[in-house]
Amino acid sequence: MEDLQQRAQRIAAKRSSMWVYRCVRRTIMMVLYPYFRVQRRNGEYLDIDGPVIVAPVHRSNLDTPLLAGLGHRRLRALSKESLFSNRYFGAFLAALGAFPVRRGVADREAMREAVRMLDAGEQLVVFPEGARQTGPRVEAVFDGMSYLASRTGAAIVPVGIAGSEAAMPPGTRLPRRTRVAMVAGPPIRPPEGRMTRPQMSRFSEEVRERLQAVFDEAQALAG
């Protein structure tokens, strides 16, 4: 029997999935962007060629949908496996580029798929902070993002998103109207060759500092 991962990848590969993604992206830009008075800067950094890891701060469930309008390439994203338990909603998520990951365990299958996508030149959203955080500071980031960059040579584009936490904090069902700003930073290229663990830690710290800088810029822009 086809498992969730295989099914998600099969659906995402269909030509019709790109049509679904473009329609949803257009709807987001027509509805959510005016509602939140979204301001964007440096979206062209997401439109570079080759594999890209989009590394945003994570303060709200709105972050991934809002990111769709920052650049023009389709975003692939890890989503918790339970969201794919409903066959039809799971198919919709897969058409948008999402694929399942098991939370709380080392999901090697999901990691292999992430590497495969980047090797194929796709664009993948990885939240460096892991789960949703709160507040104006980027306290720490995980090395998983650095591992993927080292393994595939993907550039990392940090993205600050301000206002999404106020718009839809944890436990909120309907978003509140507030101003949202998104700022992308210049691509960060990983060192050539495989990084050692100490090198990964140093590289992750560089990404954290660059992510804090664009987050500060986004917060100033959102007011």
PyMOL CGO cylinders between C-alpha atoms (Angstrom):
from pymol import cmd
from pymol.cgo import CYLINDER

trace = [
    CYLINDER, 0.00, 0.00, 0.00, 1.28, 3.46, -0.88, 0.3, 1, 1, 1, 1, 1, 1,
    CYLINDER, 1.28, 3.46, -0.88, 2.39, 5.32, 2.25, 0.3, 1, 1, 1, 1, 1, 1,
    CYLINDER, 2.39, 5.32, 2.25, 1.76, 9.00, 2.99, 0.3, 1, 1, 1, 1, 1, 1,
    CYLINDER, 1.76, 9.00, 2.99, 5.20, 10.13, 1.84, 0.3, 1, 1, 1, 1, 1, 1,
    CYLINDER, 5.20, 10.13, 1.84, 5.00, 8.32, -1.49, 0.3, 1, 1, 1, 1, 1, 1,
    CYLINDER, 5.00, 8.32, -1.49, 1.49, 9.61, -2.09, 0.3, 1, 1, 1, 1, 1, 1,
    CYLINDER, 1.49, 9.61, -2.09, 2.45, 13.19, -1.28, 0.3, 1, 1, 1, 1, 1, 1,
    CYLINDER, 2.45, 13.19, -1.28, 5.42, 13.09, -3.65, 0.3, 1, 1, 1, 1, 1, 1,
    CYLINDER, 5.42, 13.09, -3.65, 3.36, 11.51, -6.44, 0.3, 1, 1, 1, 1, 1, 1,
    CYLINDER, 3.36, 11.51, -6.44, 0.69, 14.22, -6.16, 0.3, 1, 1, 1, 1, 1, 1,
    CYLINDER, 0.69, 14.22, -6.16, 3.25, 17.04, -5.98, 0.3, 1, 1, 1, 1, 1, 1,
    CYLINDER, 3.25, 17.04, -5.98, 4.88, 15.81, -9.19, 0.3, 1, 1, 1, 1, 1, 1,
    CYLINDER, 4.88, 15.81, -9.19, 1.67, 16.17, -11.20, 0.3, 1, 1, 1, 1, 1, 1,
    CYLINDER, 1.67, 16.17, -11.20, 1.40, 19.09, -13.58, 0.3, 1, 1, 1, 1, 1, 1,
    CYLINDER, 1.40, 19.09, -13.58, -2.02, 19.91, -12.15, 0.3, 1, 1, 1, 1, 1, 1,
    CYLINDER, -2.02, 19.91, -12.15, -0.42, 20.54, -8.74, 0.3, 1, 1, 1, 1, 1, 1,
    CYLINDER, -0.42, 20.54, -8.74, 1.36, 23.59, -10.11, 0.3, 1, 1, 1, 1, 1, 1,
    CYLINDER, 1.36, 23.59, -10.11, -2.00, 24.93, -11.26, 0.3, 1, 1, 1, 1, 1, 1,
    CYLINDER, -2.00, 24.93, -11.26, -3.39, 24.43, -7.74, 0.3, 1, 1, 1, 1, 1, 1,
    CYLINDER, -3.39, 24.43, -7.74, -0.35, 26.14, -6.22, 0.3, 1, 1, 1, 1, 1, 1,
    CYLINDER, -0.35, 26.14, -6.22, -0.61, 29.15, -8.53, 0.3, 1, 1, 1, 1, 1, 1,
    CYLINDER, -0.61, 29.15, -8.53, -4.35, 29.54, -7.86, 0.3, 1, 1, 1, 1, 1, 1,
    CYLINDER, -4.35, 29.54, -7.86, -3.86, 29.40, -4.08, 0.3, 1, 1, 1, 1, 1, 1,
    CYLINDER, -3.86, 29.40, -4.08, -0.90, 31.78, -4.29, 0.3, 1, 1, 1, 1, 1, 1,
    CYLINDER, -0.90, 31.78, -4.29, -2.99, 34.26, -6.27, 0.3, 1, 1, 1, 1, 1, 1,
    CYLINDER, -2.99, 34.26, -6.27, -5.84, 33.97, -3.74, 0.3, 1, 1, 1, 1, 1, 1,
    CYLINDER, -5.84, 33.97, -3.74, -3.43, 34.60, -0.85, 0.3, 1, 1, 1, 1, 1, 1,
    CYLINDER, -3.43, 34.60, -0.85, -2.13, 37.72, -2.57, 0.3, 1, 1, 1, 1, 1, 1,
    CYLINDER, -2.13, 37.72, -2.57, -5.63, 38.98, -3.38, 0.3, 1, 1, 1, 1, 1, 1,
    CYLINDER, -5.63, 38.98, -3.38, -7.15, 38.28, 0.05, 0.3, 1, 1, 1, 1, 1, 1,
    CYLINDER, -7.15, 38.28, 0.05, -4.53, 37.98, 2.80, 0.3, 1, 1, 1, 1, 1, 1,
    CYLINDER, -4.53, 37.98, 2.80, -2.06, 40.57, 1.53, 0.3, 1, 1, 1, 1, 1, 1,
    CYLINDER, -2.06, 40.57, 1.53, -4.57, 43.46, 1.49, 0.3, 1, 1, 1, 1, 1, 1,
    CYLINDER, -4.57, 43.46, 1.49, -6.12, 42.27, 4.77, 0.3, 1, 1, 1, 1, 1, 1,
    CYLINDER, -6.12, 42.27, 4.77, -2.76, 42.34, 6.57, 0.3, 1, 1, 1, 1, 1, 1,
    CYLINDER, -2.76, 42.34, 6.57, -1.43, 45.30, 4.54, 0.3, 1, 1, 1, 1, 1, 1,
    CYLINDER, -1.43, 45.30, 4.54, 1.61, 43.17, 3.78, 0.3, 1, 1, 1, 1, 1, 1,
    CYLINDER, 1.61, 43.17, 3.78, 4.84, 44.96, 2.98, 0.3, 1, 1, 1, 1, 1, 1,
    CYLINDER, 4.84, 44.96, 2.98, 7.64, 43.06, 1.22, 0.3, 1, 1, 1, 1, 1, 1,
    CYLINDER, 7.64, 43.06, 1.22, 11.31, 43.69, 0.64, 0.3, 1, 1, 1, 1, 1, 1,
    CYLINDER, 11.31, 43.69, 0.64, 13.94, 41.81, -1.36, 0.3, 1, 1, 1, 1, 1, 1,
    CYLINDER, 13.94, 41.81, -1.36, 11.68, 39.05, -2.67, 0.3, 1, 1, 1, 1, 1, 1,
    CYLINDER, 11.68, 39.05, -2.67, 14.06, 38.69, -5.62, 0.3, 1, 1, 1, 1, 1, 1,
    CYLINDER, 14.06, 38.69, -5.62, 16.45, 36.79, -3.35, 0.3, 1, 1, 1, 1, 1, 1,
    CYLINDER, 16.45, 36.79, -3.35, 14.00, 33.87, -3.44, 0.3, 1, 1, 1, 1, 1, 1,
    CYLINDER, 14.00, 33.87, -3.44, 14.00, 33.81, -7.23, 0.3, 1, 1, 1, 1, 1, 1,
    CYLINDER, 14.00, 33.81, -7.23, 17.63, 32.81, -7.72, 0.3, 1, 1, 1, 1, 1, 1,
    CYLINDER, 17.63, 32.81, -7.72, 18.33, 29.64, -9.69, 0.3, 1, 1, 1, 1, 1, 1,
    CYLINDER, 18.33, 29.64, -9.69, 19.20, 26.30, -8.14, 0.3, 1, 1, 1, 1, 1, 1,
    CYLINDER, 19.20, 26.30, -8.14, 18.40, 24.76, -4.77, 0.3, 1, 1, 1, 1, 1, 1,
    CYLINDER, 18.40, 24.76, -4.77, 17.31, 27.23, -2.11, 0.3, 1, 1, 1, 1, 1, 1,
    CYLINDER, 17.31, 27.23, -2.11, 16.48, 26.77, 1.56, 0.3, 1, 1, 1, 1, 1, 1,
    CYLINDER, 16.48, 26.77, 1.56, 14.07, 29.51, 2.61, 0.3, 1, 1, 1, 1, 1, 1,
    CYLINDER, 14.07, 29.51, 2.61, 14.77, 30.05, 6.31, 0.3, 1, 1, 1, 1, 1, 1,
    CYLINDER, 14.77, 30.05, 6.31, 12.11, 32.25, 7.96, 0.3, 1, 1, 1, 1, 1, 1,
    CYLINDER, 12.11, 32.25, 7.96, 11.45, 33.09, 11.58, 0.3, 1, 1, 1, 1, 1, 1,
    CYLINDER, 11.45, 33.09, 11.58, 8.42, 31.20, 12.86, 0.3, 1, 1, 1, 1, 1, 1,
    CYLINDER, 8.42, 31.20, 12.86, 5.84, 33.00, 14.96, 0.3, 1, 1, 1, 1, 1, 1,
    CYLINDER, 5.84, 33.00, 14.96, 2.49, 31.93, 13.48, 0.3, 1, 1, 1, 1, 1, 1,
    CYLINDER, 2.49, 31.93, 13.48, 0.70, 29.38, 11.32, 0.3, 1, 1, 1, 1, 1, 1,
    CYLINDER, 0.70, 29.38, 11.32, 0.30, 32.23, 8.84, 0.3, 1, 1, 1, 1, 1, 1,
    CYLINDER, 0.30, 32.23, 8.84, 4.03, 32.28, 8.06, 0.3, 1, 1, 1, 1, 1, 1,
    CYLINDER, 4.03, 32.28, 8.06, 4.11, 29.60, 5.36, 0.3, 1, 1, 1, 1, 1, 1,
    CYLINDER, 4.11, 29.60, 5.36, 1.03, 30.83, 3.42, 0.3, 1, 1, 1, 1, 1, 1,
    CYLINDER, 1.03, 30.83, 3.42, 2.28, 34.41, 3.49, 0.3, 1, 1, 1, 1, 1, 1,
    CYLINDER, 2.28, 34.41, 3.49, 5.70, 33.33, 2.21, 0.3, 1, 1, 1, 1, 1, 1,
    CYLINDER, 5.70, 33.33, 2.21, 4.11, 32.05, -1.01, 0.3, 1, 1, 1, 1, 1, 1,
    CYLINDER, 4.11, 32.05, -1.01, 3.76, 35.60, -2.31, 0.3, 1, 1, 1, 1, 1, 1,
    CYLINDER, 3.76, 35.60, -2.31, 7.27, 36.79, -1.46, 0.3, 1, 1, 1, 1, 1, 1,
    CYLINDER, 7.27, 36.79, -1.46, 8.94, 35.04, -4.42, 0.3, 1, 1, 1, 1, 1, 1,
    CYLINDER, 8.94, 35.04, -4.42, 7.68, 33.39, -7.59, 0.3, 1, 1, 1, 1, 1, 1,
    CYLINDER, 7.68, 33.39, -7.59, 9.02, 29.83, -7.30, 0.3, 1, 1, 1, 1, 1, 1,
    CYLINDER, 9.02, 29.83, -7.30, 6.94, 27.05, -5.76, 0.3, 1, 1, 1, 1, 1, 1,
    CYLINDER, 6.94, 27.05, -5.76, 7.76, 26.42, -2.12, 0.3, 1, 1, 1, 1, 1, 1,
    CYLINDER, 7.76, 26.42, -2.12, 8.09, 22.89, -0.77, 0.3, 1, 1, 1, 1, 1, 1,
    CYLINDER, 8.09, 22.89, -0.77, 7.59, 22.52, 2.98, 0.3, 1, 1, 1, 1, 1, 1,
    CYLINDER, 7.59, 22.52, 2.98, 7.66, 19.91, 5.71, 0.3, 1, 1, 1, 1, 1, 1,
    CYLINDER, 7.66, 19.91, 5.71, 4.28, 19.56, 7.45, 0.3, 1, 1, 1, 1, 1, 1,
    CYLINDER, 4.28, 19.56, 7.45, 3.36, 17.41, 10.40, 0.3, 1, 1, 1, 1, 1, 1,
    CYLINDER, 3.36, 17.41, 10.40, 2.21, 13.96, 9.39, 0.3, 1, 1, 1, 1, 1, 1,
    CYLINDER, 2.21, 13.96, 9.39, -1.18, 14.20, 11.15, 0.3, 1, 1, 1, 1, 1, 1,
    CYLINDER, -1.18, 14.20, 11.15, -2.30, 16.84, 8.62, 0.3, 1, 1, 1, 1, 1, 1,
    CYLINDER, -2.30, 16.84, 8.62, -2.16, 14.18, 5.90, 0.3, 1, 1, 1, 1, 1, 1,
    CYLINDER, -2.16, 14.18, 5.90, -4.39, 11.69, 7.74, 0.3, 1, 1, 1, 1, 1, 1,
    CYLINDER, -4.39, 11.69, 7.74, -7.44, 13.00, 5.88, 0.3, 1, 1, 1, 1, 1, 1,
    CYLINDER, -7.44, 13.00, 5.88, -7.00, 11.72, 2.33, 0.3, 1, 1, 1, 1, 1, 1,
    CYLINDER, -7.00, 11.72, 2.33, -8.51, 14.76, 0.61, 0.3, 1, 1, 1, 1, 1, 1,
    CYLINDER, -8.51, 14.76, 0.61, -6.94, 17.48, 2.74, 0.3, 1, 1, 1, 1, 1, 1,
    CYLINDER, -6.94, 17.48, 2.74, -3.63, 15.63, 2.54, 0.3, 1, 1, 1, 1, 1, 1,
    CYLINDER, -3.63, 15.63, 2.54, -3.88, 15.59, -1.26, 0.3, 1, 1, 1, 1, 1, 1,
    CYLINDER, -3.88, 15.59, -1.26, -4.54, 19.33, -1.24, 0.3, 1, 1, 1, 1, 1, 1,
    CYLINDER, -4.54, 19.33, -1.24, -1.48, 19.98, 0.94, 0.3, 1, 1, 1, 1, 1, 1,
    CYLINDER, -1.48, 19.98, 0.94, 0.65, 17.77, -1.30, 0.3, 1, 1, 1, 1, 1, 1,
    CYLINDER, 0.65, 17.77, -1.30, -0.51, 19.71, -4.36, 0.3, 1, 1, 1, 1, 1, 1,
    CYLINDER, -0.51, 19.71, -4.36, 0.69, 22.87, -2.62, 0.3, 1, 1, 1, 1, 1, 1,
    CYLINDER, 0.69, 22.87, -2.62, 4.13, 21.32, -2.19, 0.3, 1, 1, 1, 1, 1, 1,
    CYLINDER, 4.13, 21.32, -2.19, 3.92, 20.08, 1.41, 0.3, 1, 1, 1, 1, 1, 1,
    CYLINDER, 3.92, 20.08, 1.41, 5.17, 16.66, 2.44, 0.3, 1, 1, 1, 1, 1, 1,
    CYLINDER, 5.17, 16.66, 2.44, 4.81, 14.81, 5.76, 0.3, 1, 1, 1, 1, 1, 1,
    CYLINDER, 4.81, 14.81, 5.76, 7.31, 14.60, 8.58, 0.3, 1, 1, 1, 1, 1, 1,
    CYLINDER, 7.31, 14.60, 8.58, 6.96, 12.72, 11.87, 0.3, 1, 1, 1, 1, 1, 1,
    CYLINDER, 6.96, 12.72, 11.87, 7.45, 15.11, 14.76, 0.3, 1, 1, 1, 1, 1, 1,
    CYLINDER, 7.45, 15.11, 14.76, 9.48, 14.14, 17.79, 0.3, 1, 1, 1, 1, 1, 1,
    CYLINDER, 9.48, 14.14, 17.79, 11.54, 11.47, 16.02, 0.3, 1, 1, 1, 1, 1, 1,
    CYLINDER, 11.54, 11.47, 16.02, 14.39, 11.39, 13.54, 0.3, 1, 1, 1, 1, 1, 1,
    CYLINDER, 14.39, 11.39, 13.54, 12.37, 11.04, 10.34, 0.3, 1, 1, 1, 1, 1, 1,
    CYLINDER, 12.37, 11.04, 10.34, 15.05, 9.81, 7.94, 0.3, 1, 1, 1, 1, 1, 1,
    CYLINDER, 15.05, 9.81, 7.94, 12.56, 9.28, 5.13, 0.3, 1, 1, 1, 1, 1, 1,
    CYLINDER, 12.56, 9.28, 5.13, 11.45, 12.92, 5.25, 0.3, 1, 1, 1, 1, 1, 1,
    CYLINDER, 11.45, 12.92, 5.25, 15.09, 14.04, 5.38, 0.3, 1, 1, 1, 1, 1, 1,
    CYLINDER, 15.09, 14.04, 5.38, 15.92, 11.91, 2.32, 0.3, 1, 1, 1, 1, 1, 1,
    CYLINDER, 15.92, 11.91, 2.32, 13.03, 13.54, 0.46, 0.3, 1, 1, 1, 1, 1, 1,
    CYLINDER, 13.03, 13.54, 0.46, 14.26, 16.99, 1.46, 0.3, 1, 1, 1, 1, 1, 1,
    CYLINDER, 14.26, 16.99, 1.46, 17.74, 16.17, 0.13, 0.3, 1, 1, 1, 1, 1, 1,
    CYLINDER, 17.74, 16.17, 0.13, 16.26, 14.76, -3.07, 0.3, 1, 1, 1, 1, 1, 1,
    CYLINDER, 16.26, 14.76, -3.07, 14.21, 17.93, -3.67, 0.3, 1, 1, 1, 1, 1, 1,
    CYLINDER, 14.21, 17.93, -3.67, 17.17, 20.20, -3.14, 0.3, 1, 1, 1, 1, 1, 1,
    CYLINDER, 17.17, 20.20, -3.14, 19.36, 18.01, -5.36, 0.3, 1, 1, 1, 1, 1, 1,
    CYLINDER, 19.36, 18.01, -5.36, 16.68, 18.49, -8.03, 0.3, 1, 1, 1, 1, 1, 1,
    CYLINDER, 16.68, 18.49, -8.03, 17.00, 22.28, -7.66, 0.3, 1, 1, 1, 1, 1, 1,
    CYLINDER, 17.00, 22.28, -7.66, 13.77, 22.92, -5.76, 0.3, 1, 1, 1, 1, 1, 1,
    CYLINDER, 13.77, 22.92, -5.76, 13.03, 25.51, -3.09, 0.3, 1, 1, 1, 1, 1, 1,
    CYLINDER, 13.03, 25.51, -3.09, 12.38, 24.23, 0.43, 0.3, 1, 1, 1, 1, 1, 1,
    CYLINDER, 12.38, 24.23, 0.43, 11.07, 26.03, 3.53, 0.3, 1, 1, 1, 1, 1, 1,
    CYLINDER, 11.07, 26.03, 3.53, 12.96, 25.08, 6.70, 0.3, 1, 1, 1, 1, 1, 1,
    CYLINDER, 12.96, 25.08, 6.70, 12.19, 26.90, 9.94, 0.3, 1, 1, 1, 1, 1, 1,
    CYLINDER, 12.19, 26.90, 9.94, 15.61, 27.25, 11.60, 0.3, 1, 1, 1, 1, 1, 1,
    CYLINDER, 15.61, 27.25, 11.60, 14.03, 27.71, 15.04, 0.3, 1, 1, 1, 1, 1, 1,
    CYLINDER, 14.03, 27.71, 15.04, 12.05, 24.48, 14.69, 0.3, 1, 1, 1, 1, 1, 1,
    CYLINDER, 12.05, 24.48, 14.69, 8.63, 24.92, 16.29, 0.3, 1, 1, 1, 1, 1, 1,
    CYLINDER, 8.63, 24.92, 16.29, 6.86, 28.26, 16.63, 0.3, 1, 1, 1, 1, 1, 1,
    CYLINDER, 6.86, 28.26, 16.63, 8.57, 30.71, 18.96, 0.3, 1, 1, 1, 1, 1, 1,
    CYLINDER, 8.57, 30.71, 18.96, 7.49, 34.01, 20.46, 0.3, 1, 1, 1, 1, 1, 1,
    CYLINDER, 7.49, 34.01, 20.46, 9.00, 37.44, 20.82, 0.3, 1, 1, 1, 1, 1, 1,
    CYLINDER, 9.00, 37.44, 20.82, 11.37, 39.65, 18.82, 0.3, 1, 1, 1, 1, 1, 1,
    CYLINDER, 11.37, 39.65, 18.82, 14.57, 37.64, 19.30, 0.3, 1, 1, 1, 1, 1, 1,
    CYLINDER, 14.57, 37.64, 19.30, 15.95, 34.63, 17.40, 0.3, 1, 1, 1, 1, 1, 1,
    CYLINDER, 15.95, 34.63, 17.40, 17.45, 32.78, 20.35, 0.3, 1, 1, 1, 1, 1, 1,
    CYLINDER, 17.45, 32.78, 20.35, 18.78, 29.62, 18.69, 0.3, 1, 1, 1, 1, 1, 1,
    CYLINDER, 18.78, 29.62, 18.69, 18.61, 27.68, 15.45, 0.3, 1, 1, 1, 1, 1, 1,
    CYLINDER, 18.61, 27.68, 15.45, 19.02, 23.98, 14.73, 0.3, 1, 1, 1, 1, 1, 1,
    CYLINDER, 19.02, 23.98, 14.73, 21.79, 22.46, 12.63, 0.3, 1, 1, 1, 1, 1, 1,
    CYLINDER, 21.79, 22.46, 12.63, 19.37, 20.53, 10.39, 0.3, 1, 1, 1, 1, 1, 1,
    CYLINDER, 19.37, 20.53, 10.39, 19.25, 23.47, 8.01, 0.3, 1, 1, 1, 1, 1, 1,
    CYLINDER, 19.25, 23.47, 8.01, 23.07, 23.60, 7.90, 0.3, 1, 1, 1, 1, 1, 1,
    CYLINDER, 23.07, 23.60, 7.90, 23.20, 19.86, 7.28, 0.3, 1, 1, 1, 1, 1, 1,
    CYLINDER, 23.20, 19.86, 7.28, 20.88, 20.17, 4.27, 0.3, 1, 1, 1, 1, 1, 1,
    CYLINDER, 20.88, 20.17, 4.27, 22.89, 23.09, 2.88, 0.3, 1, 1, 1, 1, 1, 1,
    CYLINDER, 22.89, 23.09, 2.88, 26.17, 21.20, 3.34, 0.3, 1, 1, 1, 1, 1, 1,
    CYLINDER, 26.17, 21.20, 3.34, 24.77, 18.03, 1.77, 0.3, 1, 1, 1, 1, 1, 1,
    CYLINDER, 24.77, 18.03, 1.77, 23.21, 19.71, -1.27, 0.3, 1, 1, 1, 1, 1, 1,
    CYLINDER, 23.21, 19.71, -1.27, 25.07, 23.01, -1.73, 0.3, 1, 1, 1, 1, 1, 1,
    CYLINDER, 25.07, 23.01, -1.73, 21.77, 24.89, -1.38, 0.3, 1, 1, 1, 1, 1, 1,
    CYLINDER, 21.77, 24.89, -1.38, 21.84, 28.60, -0.66, 0.3, 1, 1, 1, 1, 1, 1,
    CYLINDER, 21.84, 28.60, -0.66, 20.03, 29.74, 2.49, 0.3, 1, 1, 1, 1, 1, 1,
    CYLINDER, 20.03, 29.74, 2.49, 17.80, 32.81, 2.26, 0.3, 1, 1, 1, 1, 1, 1,
    CYLINDER, 17.80, 32.81, 2.26, 16.84, 34.20, 5.70, 0.3, 1, 1, 1, 1, 1, 1,
    CYLINDER, 16.84, 34.20, 5.70, 13.41, 35.81, 5.95, 0.3, 1, 1, 1, 1, 1, 1,
    CYLINDER, 13.41, 35.81, 5.95, 12.11, 38.00, 8.75, 0.3, 1, 1, 1, 1, 1, 1,
    CYLINDER, 12.11, 38.00, 8.75, 8.34, 38.02, 9.20, 0.3, 1, 1, 1, 1, 1, 1,
    CYLINDER, 8.34, 38.02, 9.20, 6.91, 40.60, 11.58, 0.3, 1, 1, 1, 1, 1, 1,
    CYLINDER, 6.91, 40.60, 11.58, 3.29, 40.97, 12.65, 0.3, 1, 1, 1, 1, 1, 1,
    CYLINDER, 3.29, 40.97, 12.65, 2.15, 37.40, 12.04, 0.3, 1, 1, 1, 1, 1, 1,
    CYLINDER, 2.15, 37.40, 12.04, 2.35, 36.55, 15.75, 0.3, 1, 1, 1, 1, 1, 1,
    CYLINDER, 2.35, 36.55, 15.75, 0.00, 39.40, 16.63, 0.3, 1, 1, 1, 1, 1, 1,
    CYLINDER, 0.00, 39.40, 16.63, -2.27, 38.47, 13.72, 0.3, 1, 1, 1, 1, 1, 1,
    CYLINDER, -2.27, 38.47, 13.72, -2.64, 34.82, 14.72, 0.3, 1, 1, 1, 1, 1, 1,
    CYLINDER, -2.64, 34.82, 14.72, -1.01, 33.79, 18.01, 0.3, 1, 1, 1, 1, 1, 1,
    CYLINDER, -1.01, 33.79, 18.01, -1.22, 30.16, 19.23, 0.3, 1, 1, 1, 1, 1, 1,
    CYLINDER, -1.22, 30.16, 19.23, -4.75, 29.15, 20.12, 0.3, 1, 1, 1, 1, 1, 1,
    CYLINDER, -4.75, 29.15, 20.12, -6.36, 31.70, 17.78, 0.3, 1, 1, 1, 1, 1, 1,
    CYLINDER, -6.36, 31.70, 17.78, -8.77, 30.34, 15.18, 0.3, 1, 1, 1, 1, 1, 1,
    CYLINDER, -8.77, 30.34, 15.18, -9.37, 33.45, 13.13, 0.3, 1, 1, 1, 1, 1, 1,
    CYLINDER, -9.37, 33.45, 13.13, -6.65, 35.96, 12.24, 0.3, 1, 1, 1, 1, 1, 1,
    CYLINDER, -6.65, 35.96, 12.24, -6.79, 39.51, 13.55, 0.3, 1, 1, 1, 1, 1, 1,
    CYLINDER, -6.79, 39.51, 13.55, -6.18, 42.39, 11.21, 0.3, 1, 1, 1, 1, 1, 1,
    CYLINDER, -6.18, 42.39, 11.21, -2.72, 43.82, 11.77, 0.3, 1, 1, 1, 1, 1, 1,
    CYLINDER, -2.72, 43.82, 11.77, 0.19, 44.96, 9.63, 0.3, 1, 1, 1, 1, 1, 1,
    CYLINDER, 0.19, 44.96, 9.63, 2.62, 42.27, 8.43, 0.3, 1, 1, 1, 1, 1, 1,
    CYLINDER, 2.62, 42.27, 8.43, 6.06, 42.84, 6.92, 0.3, 1, 1, 1, 1, 1, 1,
    CYLINDER, 6.06, 42.84, 6.92, 8.44, 40.35, 5.29, 0.3, 1, 1, 1, 1, 1, 1,
    CYLINDER, 8.44, 40.35, 5.29, 12.09, 41.02, 4.52, 0.3, 1, 1, 1, 1, 1, 1,
    CYLINDER, 12.09, 41.02, 4.52, 14.44, 38.59, 2.78, 0.3, 1, 1, 1, 1, 1, 1,
    CYLINDER, 14.44, 38.59, 2.78, 18.19, 38.74, 3.17, 0.3, 1, 1, 1, 1, 1, 1,
    CYLINDER, 18.19, 38.74, 3.17, 20.95, 37.98, 0.64, 0.3, 1, 1, 1, 1, 1, 1,
    CYLINDER, 20.95, 37.98, 0.64, 21.57, 34.25, 0.02, 0.3, 1, 1, 1, 1, 1, 1,
    CYLINDER, 21.57, 34.25, 0.02, 24.07, 32.63, 2.37, 0.3, 1, 1, 1, 1, 1, 1,
    CYLINDER, 24.07, 32.63, 2.37, 26.26, 30.09, 0.59, 0.3, 1, 1, 1, 1, 1, 1,
    CYLINDER, 26.26, 30.09, 0.59, 27.56, 27.11, 2.56, 0.3, 1, 1, 1, 1, 1, 1,
    CYLINDER, 27.56, 27.11, 2.56, 31.30, 26.32, 2.54, 0.3, 1, 1, 1, 1, 1, 1,
    CYLINDER, 31.30, 26.32, 2.54, 32.41, 23.92, -0.18, 0.3, 1, 1, 1, 1, 1, 1,
    CYLINDER, 32.41, 23.92, -0.18, 32.56, 20.27, 0.86, 0.3, 1, 1, 1, 1, 1, 1,
    CYLINDER, 32.56, 20.27, 0.86, 30.90, 18.56, 3.79, 0.3, 1, 1, 1, 1, 1, 1,
    CYLINDER, 30.90, 18.56, 3.79, 30.94, 20.54, 7.02, 0.3, 1, 1, 1, 1, 1, 1,
    CYLINDER, 30.94, 20.54, 7.02, 32.08, 19.03, 10.30, 0.3, 1, 1, 1, 1, 1, 1,
    CYLINDER, 32.08, 19.03, 10.30, 29.79, 19.42, 13.33, 0.3, 1, 1, 1, 1, 1, 1,
    CYLINDER, 29.79, 19.42, 13.33, 31.77, 22.41, 14.68, 0.3, 1, 1, 1, 1, 1, 1,
    CYLINDER, 31.77, 22.41, 14.68, 31.62, 24.02, 11.24, 0.3, 1, 1, 1, 1, 1, 1,
    CYLINDER, 31.62, 24.02, 11.24, 27.86, 23.41, 11.11, 0.3, 1, 1, 1, 1, 1, 1,
    CYLINDER, 27.86, 23.41, 11.11, 27.45, 25.08, 14.49, 0.3, 1, 1, 1, 1, 1, 1,
    CYLINDER, 27.45, 25.08, 14.49, 29.41, 28.13, 13.34, 0.3, 1, 1, 1, 1, 1, 1,
    CYLINDER, 29.41, 28.13, 13.34, 27.47, 28.27, 10.08, 0.3, 1, 1, 1, 1, 1, 1,
    CYLINDER, 27.47, 28.27, 10.08, 24.16, 27.99, 11.96, 0.3, 1, 1, 1, 1, 1, 1,
    CYLINDER, 24.16, 27.99, 11.96, 25.22, 30.89, 14.18, 0.3, 1, 1, 1, 1, 1, 1,
    CYLINDER, 25.22, 30.89, 14.18, 25.97, 32.97, 11.08, 0.3, 1, 1, 1, 1, 1, 1,
    CYLINDER, 25.97, 32.97, 11.08, 22.49, 32.20, 9.75, 0.3, 1, 1, 1, 1, 1, 1,
    CYLINDER, 22.49, 32.20, 9.75, 20.97, 33.09, 13.16, 0.3, 1, 1, 1, 1, 1, 1,
    CYLINDER, 20.97, 33.09, 13.16, 22.68, 36.49, 13.10, 0.3, 1, 1, 1, 1, 1, 1,
    CYLINDER, 22.68, 36.49, 13.10, 21.56, 37.20, 9.53, 0.3, 1, 1, 1, 1, 1, 1,
    CYLINDER, 21.56, 37.20, 9.53, 18.04, 36.03, 10.38, 0.3, 1, 1, 1, 1, 1, 1,
    CYLINDER, 18.04, 36.03, 10.38, 17.91, 38.37, 13.38, 0.3, 1, 1, 1, 1, 1, 1,
    CYLINDER, 17.91, 38.37, 13.38, 18.99, 41.25, 11.15, 0.3, 1, 1, 1, 1, 1, 1,
    CYLINDER, 18.99, 41.25, 11.15, 16.16, 40.76, 8.63, 0.3, 1, 1, 1, 1, 1, 1,
    CYLINDER, 16.16, 40.76, 8.63, 13.70, 40.11, 11.48, 0.3, 1, 1, 1, 1, 1, 1,
    CYLINDER, 13.70, 40.11, 11.48, 14.69, 43.45, 13.04, 0.3, 1, 1, 1, 1, 1, 1,
    CYLINDER, 14.69, 43.45, 13.04, 14.21, 45.14, 9.66, 0.3, 1, 1, 1, 1, 1, 1,
    CYLINDER, 14.21, 45.14, 9.66, 10.78, 43.54, 9.24, 0.3, 1, 1, 1, 1, 1, 1,
    CYLINDER, 10.78, 43.54, 9.24, 9.71, 44.63, 12.73, 0.3, 1, 1, 1, 1, 1, 1,
    CYLINDER, 9.71, 44.63, 12.73, 10.74, 48.20, 12.01, 0.3, 1, 1, 1, 1, 1, 1,
    CYLINDER, 10.74, 48.20, 12.01, 8.85, 48.09, 8.71, 0.3, 1, 1, 1, 1, 1, 1,
    CYLINDER, 8.85, 48.09, 8.71, 5.69, 46.72, 10.36, 0.3, 1, 1, 1, 1, 1, 1,
    CYLINDER, 5.69, 46.72, 10.36, 5.85, 49.42, 13.01, 0.3, 1, 1, 1, 1, 1, 1,
]
cmd.load_cgo(trace, "trace")
